[in-house]
Amino acid sequence: MDDHHVGGRTNSTVTISVPVNDHRAILNSAQYDWPKETLENPHGLELLKAAACLRDFIDTRDYLINKLLRPLPEVLERLAELERRERTDK
């Protein structure tokens, strides 16, 4: 597991624990798509800190949706098929 700085290391001390590979390949990679000034925030501007935290919230929300929620409809559909078969076998 790795600690991901929400908003980037220069913008926030808040971290969340995520798998190392996901941290590097997904969340850190998403930060490289942000405006450089927002990610690096060399002057410590509060507005850029807020912008970075919002960007990261959106990226993290998308990450969690893809990891936790996106597979669920297919699982439920498979279970529904098992339930249907069970009902018709009676």
Sequence and secondary structure as in RCSB ss.txt:
>XXXX:A:sequence
MDDHHVGGRTNSTVTISVPVNDHRAILNSAQYDWPKETLENPHGLELLKAAACLRDFIDTRDYLINKLLRPLPEV
LERLAELERRERTDK
>XXXX:A:secstr
 EEEETT TTT   EEEE HHHIIIIIHHHHTTS HHHHH TT  HHHHHHHHHHHHHHHHHHHIIIIITTHHHH
HHHHHHHHHHHHHH 
